[in-house]
């Protein structure tokens, strides 16, 4: 066993009958329920143990994994939560408080039920905006006000946050997060967590639709070279984003997704 751990990120868990209705731009983040359950079964069979994201920096042994969910979709409660409970697994759900209770998202009462069952709730910013161009005041608003709202509505301390909309964390973010009392911050960088790494720059691995269960298990168990392909793809995508800019990348991504799903149908 290697002294490193995988922090996975999920978004929407969708029944197969609803998958075709998911918008093209969101389809890469919509994981079929059957795939999600297979991933959970693989995790429960591992000798590693699940740890909430807020506790990752304290785990110096490295023989653990974390499941995190971004955006606070309604399926976090209706689909993911029951499956996790069935297998006695814990996870961290990063929510946007201004979206909680709106159409397609979890409600505060559901989050309170999840907290009572042992799930961790963290911040995914206040407004789900791109944060890479925000100054210190803007960052403090996004992660300070969101933290305060969640703590007030749920009555629990918020220890962890995650980066909204992918991309890179802006300079100075760690200083702001530390001042606000966060202990862990999950990024979009693909990689394993190594004991002693910066707690406010935790890498994650997206569990995407179509990921072979063997690949998922290899990453979870920190097998050598298990992340090589995903890290290579991430580097290539980052290079394209840098060349095209945010709007250019969005246009290219939309065209590629339409072509991809047109072929599948």
Secondary structure, 3 states (H helix, E strand, C coil): CCCEEEEEEECEEECHHHHHHCCHHHHCCEEEHHHHHHHHHHHHCCCCEECCHHHHHHCCCCCEEEEEEECCECHHHHHHHHHHHHCCCCCEEEECCCCCCCCCECCHHHHHHHHHCCCEEEECCCCCCCCCCCCHHHHHHHHHHHHHHHHHHHCCCCCEEECCCCCCCCCCHHHHHHHHCCCEEECCCCCCEECCCCCCCECCEECCCCCCHHHHHHHHCCCCCCCHHHHHHHHHHHHHHHHHHHHHHHHHHHHHHHHHHHHHC
